[in-house]
Amino acid sequence: MLQKKDGRYEVYGNPITAGQTRAAERWKDMLARKFAYDPQEKFRLSTEAHPQGGEIFGLRNVLRDGTGRGVERKNGVVVSTIRMGFGHYRIAIAGVSAAKAMGFTPYWLDLLGIPGITTDVIDWCNTNYSRYSRISQRFAWFDRFVWESLTTGEPTLPGLNALFNRWIVTWPWRFLKTQVKDYKMSELFANLYAALPSDMPMLTSHMWNCMGAVAGGMTNVVDMMFDNWPMAFQLTEGARHAVQSPSGYYGFRAMRGFDEWGRILRALPQEAIFYSGHHVDHEIVDNIERDCSDRLRRMKNGEPRRFLLTMGGAGAQRELFKAVIEHSMPMIRGDRIALFINLGDHKDNWRWLEAELAQHRESITTHFTWEDTRHFADSIRRKPARGLHVFLHDNTFHAVYATNYLMRLMDVMVTKPSELAFYPVPKIFNARVGGHEMWGAIRGAEIGDSTVETRSIPQTLQAIDLLAEQDDLLTLFCELIVKNKGIGLYDGAYKSVALATGRKFKR
């Protein structure tokens, strides 16, 4: 819970200023007025088979409808998520997959699926986040001087340093004042979480889920932390934090850089943070050796090398997608590569891309339903794949999970260094969207399953050529992925479930 002392909020004993305290309270009050918040509102919850994840995971969806079957405390794990991009959904799916593999009934609590204050507030925030992500990819000056600073807390103009952070970029995500602001906002979600058993095992994949759960009195909350760049707004006092990398663990433990003036802060308590490893689906981790063996077999047999190009939840990077396809067409027609493009749920981007690639339309095979995606993926598990394939889905769950399902069959994935940076598949990292993603690329490159970040389209195309035409990088990445599995590097989802439930996972 957020503590207040002498008129100032504290985060693990570290106070913000009185002015920042008042600003955070005004932020919550503004949202409460804007969306007619009722502090006495009661939520009656029930569950049903999740419309997309029920068949895949036995997943049950939490609804704001008290007429059906409720959430069962015994042998259940609630996974609470939100769409802010695709990464938080992806982490939640990893938690669901691990919980199912460990014998639990997983429940899905999406704050954007619960009508009322949660949907109103988060829709409003998400609209702005997506807009700024897209702007950052269209205007280099905005990306360099605004978006990078906001998403990292690091000034991009020399000489301004703390002054820049305090007055020009008002609420960088890295600083304690932003954590308090987000927690105060998330108190608006407390009544929803108060409708669940207070000791229910809860995994969260976004800090607003975590903060709302703690504010609602839940006592067994594990936050599956995202990214590899520690930022104070990810912390929730009263929860346990499952961090994916040792460097991330240190950054959070030391509260490194969380003060806008550069002061050394009181450290995070040891019992509040755990190094878990990467949050990855059970099906992917369990089949690492087999999938890497298949990649090397296809390489030795001279089959078309398979590349998966993924679009993030904000729908940015259109020009990159067009450039990759144009560059790849001669190799596709020559049966040197097969290219798979997952556009997520971005119908507008498909209309744009279809028009841009009108001259190649006869070469494109589309897969616009989950049944078609799954059937096609299963059909190429043991036989060569050819051509250019575009995937598009009408819901976020399938939009995200299609990449997870396809990646096992891919030789190389081309992606920005978002949460996909943590997945055990050979990767080319294209340019980041936000400075915080840079550290995902560093993590992937250093553990050896990825390239470094290719910061321009020509660099990305060079990496595609290297991995399409040569064997050394693909061999290296596959060998290191298998070794990384052996040391538990990809076990973060299992360990998060174990933290919440007390049940250990044995492979």
VENHU-V207673 format. One line per field, one symbol per residue. ss: DSSP state (A for helix, B for strand, O for the rest). burial: + if it has 16 or more other C-alpha atoms within 10 Angstrom, else -. A space follows every 10 residues. Layout:
ss=???
burial=???
//
This chain:
ss=OOBBBOOBBB BOOBBOOAAA AAAAAAAAAA AAAAOOOOOO OOOOOBBBBO OOAAAAAOOB BBBOOOOOBO OOOOOBBBBB BOOOOOAAAA AAAAAAAAAA AOOOBBBBBB AAAOOOAAAA AAAAAAAAAA AAAAAAAAOA AAAAAAAAAA AAOOOOOOOO AAAAAAAAOO OOOOOAAAAA AAAAAAAAAA AAAOOOOOOO OBBBOOAAAA AAAAAOOOOO BBBBOOOOOO OAAAOOOOOB BBBOOAAAAA AAAOOOOOOO OOOOOOOOOA AABBBOOOOO OAAAAAOAAA AAAAAAAAAA AOOOBBBBBB OOOOOOOAAA AAAAAAAAAA AAAOOOBBBB BBOOOOAAAA AAAAAAOAAA AAABBBBOOA AAAAAAAAAO OOOOOOOBBB BOOOOAAAAA AAAAAAAOOO OBBBBBOOAA AAOOOOBBBB OOOOAAAAAA AAAAAAAOOB BBBOOOAAAA AAAAAAAAAO OAAAAAAAAA AAAAAAOOOO OAAAAAAAAA AOOOOOO
burial=++-----+++ ++-+++---+ +--++--+-- ++----+--- --+-++++++ -+++--++++ +++------+ ++---+++++ ++++++++++ ++++++++++ ++-+++++++ ++++-+++++ +++--+---+ -++++++--- -+++++++++ ++++++---- ++-+++-++- ++++++++++ ++++++++++ ++++++-+-+ ++++++++++ ++++++++++ ++++++++++ ++++++++++ +++++-++++ ++++++++++ ----+-++-- -+++++++++ ++-++--++- ++++++-++- --++++++++ ++++++++-+ ++-++--++- ++--++++++ ++++++--++ --+------- ---+--++++ --+---+--- ----++++++ +++--+++++ ++++++++++ ++++++++++ ++++++++++ ++++++++++ +++++--+++ ++++--+--+ +-++--++-- --+++-++++ +++++---++ ++++++++++ +------
//
